[in-house]
Structures are given as structure tokens and as C-alpha cells.
Amino acid sequence: MGLKRLPLKSIPKASKVTVYRSSSGCIDSIVVWGPSGSNPRSFEPAYLVGLELHEQGDPRSALEAWLPFAEAGHAPTQHAIADLYRAGEGVEKDPEEAIRWLRRAAAQYYSPALYSLGYLYAKGDVVEQDVPAAYRLMSRAASLGHQDGALARNRLAASMSPELLAAAEELVTGSMFEPPVLLSRVEPAFPELARVARLESTVVLQGLILGDGAVDRLAVIQCSQPNMGFEEAAIEAGMQWRFKPARHGGKITMASFTMAVDFTLSRD
């Protein structure tokens, strides 16, 4: 597999990309460094690389691209790997390995993983059926804005006996999750190249909020006008945001978040 197959154009131009391969030519890891060349700033390009490879019908290479970043704690890649193991795409079907990766992503309060894990507990698929646990997981996903999680929780509640619902609500209360709250938001600088071209954009960012309210592992998951400087500007601003950290059962915890950044030209 040649490097030309990787959609490296999706990686911010100000970044330095290091692609590590084994002697056989397979992807070992992909590290994206910030403009300063210090610490890795974004895991998302590797996620996009994996998605591209998966869409090309090469799930095994997608797994190779995702695995180092999933091990480093990137929840979306953890969730994607869980899907591969659950479906047996590119790997031998392994429900237990799928659950292991789902739990790692859910532990970071990644709402799609919370919903997926709750769904499996509700159906008794792969794991032993546990309706109260499913209700708790879906409630947590709903609290993070996951619409399917809210709908599934409500459907589940309607099917439960009053006694079982009360037990489930007690589980939710005992593990109450308070989502993070944005305290200060730095607005990004408008890229000069885009300004000259009179282009506007919306960039969707995803990252992790640490226990001190700082942002980490910030990445671009969508940009309506790629490669015009919007991605870099959004990440530079987003890394300066500060949050009131999330709490779980009264204790401060890390949590993932997704937020859109709009770039709009002045109408003057």
C-alpha cells in the first residue's frame, strides 16, 4: 500500500506529518504535530485516513491506521475499531474485543459509544442483557446531546415495569453525569487566504476536556471549505477555550465534546 492512497490533503498545512511504517510497508502509526513541532495536536487526520481506507474496501489497513491512536485514547477511533471487531471486517469477528473497545470509548463519555454499548445491553447482544445498565448508558448519552440515545432511553423506559424503571433511575442518580460547561471561548482569526477569496466556512471540532477545564486532543471532524486555513485557525482558537469540567457522581472527570466554529465575513 503506497502513501499516495492516504488523503493527506485533509491534514492542516501548518502541521508536520510523520507516517511510520513497518518493514513490510504497513502503517505503524501516523502522528500529526502542531506548527511548533512540539506535542501531537491532532489525532483526527489518522481517523480520516482510516475512514478513507475503509471506504476503499480495505478495513485491515483502516485498523492499522486507527490502532495507535485508539491506544493513545482517541475515542472515535476506539469506537470505529469496536465496529470492525463486531462485524468481522478486516479482522476475525471478536465480540469480546468489540466490547472492550466500546467500553474504553464510553469511559471517556463519548456519546456514540455510550449509546452503542447501551443498545447492546438492552438487546443482550454480545453481553448479558442488563436493562437498567442500558438505561443508565443511554441516559448518559442523552445528557451529552445524543438524540438517538434520548429516543432509545424513552422507548426503553416505556417497556420497563415501574419497579425496574425505579431501579434504573436509581442507577442514573447514583452515577449522575454533569456535562462540561464552556466558560471562555476565544474566537478564531479569519484566514487571510479565505478572506481574499471571499469564502466562509463552518469547522466542527471534537476534543477532550481535562480535569482542569483545559482542552486536549482537539481535532477537526468536518470543514465545509477545507485547505483554506480554516482548520488551523479553529484548532488554534479551540485550544485556548476553557471549560468547567464534567463531573461523574460528584467527582471531576474528563469528557469529550463536539463544537462548531463559524467563519463569517463582514457584510460591511
N, C-alpha and C positions, 0 to 999 in steps of 0.2 A: 504494500500500500504506500503510495507516494504522498509526500507532503502537499502536492498540488490539489489533492482531494479535500483538504481541510479548508473550511471557509474563514481563513484568517483575516479577510477583509472586514469581518464583523468586529474585530478587536480594535479598540481605540488607538489612533495613530501615535499618540503620545506615550503609549506603553511599549515596553520591551517584552517580547515573547520568547520564551525558551521552551523548545519542544525536545523532550528526552525520549530516545528510542532504545530498544534492546538491540542486541547484535543481529537479531532476525528481522529488524525493521519495524517491529510493532511499537505502538505508542506505550511508553512507560508513564510519562506524565507531561502535562502542559502547564507551565507557570506563566502568569501574566503579571508583570511588575509595573508599578506606578512610575510616573515620569521621573521621580527621584532615583529610581533604581534600587530602592531600599527593600521594603517588605512587599509581598504579593498583595495587590489591591483588589483583584477581581478573580473570582472562580468562574464567572458566568460564561466567558468565551469557551472554556472547555465543555461546559454544558451544551452550548450551541454546536460545538464540534460533534459531540455525541449525538445530538438530535439530527444533524445533517447525515452522519454515518448511518443512523438508524433508518432515516427516510430513504437512504440509498440501498437499503436491504442488507446492511452489514451490522447486525446487533452485537456481534462479538467484538468488533472494533469499537463500537459505541461504549461497550462495557469497559474496554481498556482505557478509553479516554476519560470516562467518568470516575473510575475506581479510586485513583489517588486523591481526588477532590472530595469524594464521598468519605474516604477515610479521614480526611482533614476536617470534616464536619459540615460539608455543604449539603443542606437538607434537600434541595431539589434533585441533586444527583443521587442521593441516598434513596429518594422516592422512586426515581427512574430505574435504578438498579433493582429495587424490590419488584417493580413491574416485570423486568426481564426474567427474574427467577420465578416469579409466579406463573408467567406464560411459557417459560422454557424457550425464550428467544435468545439464541447465541450461547446458551448455557443449558446444562441439563436441568430440567424442571426441579425446583427445590423449594417447596412451600415454607419450610422452616427458615431457610436463608432469606426468603422474601419477607417473612415476618420480622426477622432480626433487623433488616434494613429499614423496614417501615417503623419499627419501634425507635430506632435511632433518629429518624427524621421527626417522628411525633414528639420525642423528648425535647426537641427544640421548638415545640409549638408551631410547627409548620402545618398550617391548616389542612392542605390536601392530604397529608399523611394521617393526621388525626381523623379525618373523615374516612379515608380508606380503611384504617385499622378498625374504626367503629363499625363500618359496614361488615367487615369480616367477622367481628364478634357477634353482630346481630344475626348473621346468617349461619354462624357455626361453620364457616368455610375456612379451612386450614387450621383454625384454632377452635377450641371447645366453645360452644355457644355460651355467651355471657351477656344477657340483655342489659342489665344495669351498667356494666362496663361500656357497652356500646353507646348507651345513652349519655354516659359521662364524656366519652370521647367526642361524640357528635355535638354535645353541648359546648365543649371547649372549642371545637372548630367553628361553631356558630358564633361564639363570643369574639372570634377573630375575623368575623365578617364573611365566613364561608356560607354562601346561600344554600347550596345543596346539603350542607351539614345541618342547617336550621330546619330545612324541609324534612330531612330524614329523621331528625330528632323528634319533630312533631308527629310524624307518622308512627314512629316507634312508641311514643307516649300514648297515642290513641289505641294502640294494640295491647297495652300493658294493663294488668289488673291494678286497682288502686293501691294494693299493698306493695306490688313490685315497683310501681311508679314512685311511691314514697321512699322505698329503699334506694332507688336510683337517684332521686333528688337529694337524699342524704349524702350519697357519694359525691355528687356535684358540689354540694355545700362544703363538704369536708376537704375537697380539693379545688376550692374556688380559685379561678384564674382571673386576675385583674390585668387587662391588656395594657401595654405601654401607652404613655401619653406624650405627644410632641410638645416640648417646652420652648424650643427656639429653632427656627428654620432660616438658614442662610439661602438667599435667592442666588441662582447661578448667573454668571456673566454670559451675555449673549455672544455666541461665537461670531467673530468678525467675518469669516468666510460666508456664513449663513446670512449675516446682515446684508452684505453686499448683494448676495443672490436673492434677497427678499424671501427667505424661506423661514417657516415656522415649524415647530415640532413639539411632540409630546414624548418624553422619555419615561419609561416605567422602571423604577429601581426596586431591587429586593436586597435585603441585608439582614444583619443580626444586631439586636440591641443588647449591649453588655450590661452587667450588673450596675455599672456606674452611670448608665444612660448614654454612653458613647456608642457610635456606630462602627460596626466591623463587617468585613466580608461583603461590602457593598458591590452590587453588580447590576448591569443593565440586562433586563429581560425583554425589552421591546423599545424600539425607536422608530418613529414614523418617517424620519429623514436621516438615515444612517450615513456615517462617514463625512459629516459636515461639522464636526466638533461638538455636537450636542451631547454625545455620550460622556466625553471627558468633562465638560462643564458641569453636567448634572452630578457626576460622581464627586468632583472636587467640592461642590457645594454640599452634597449629601453627607460627606464625611465630617462636615462641621456641625451637622444637626445634633441636638441634644434632646433626650427623652427622660421622662420619669419612667424608671424601669418597670417591667412587668413584675407581678407578684403571683406566686402559687402557694395557696394555703397560708398566706400571710408573709411568705418569705420571698425576697427578691430573687428573680430568675432571669436568665436570658430568654429572648423571644425573637422570632423572625418577623419581618414586616415587609409590606409592599406599598410603594407610594409613587404617584405620578408627578412629574415635573413638567410644567408647560412653558414653552418658549414662545412668547407672543411679541410681535413687532409693534412699535408705537404707531398709532394711527394719525399722528400729527402731520 
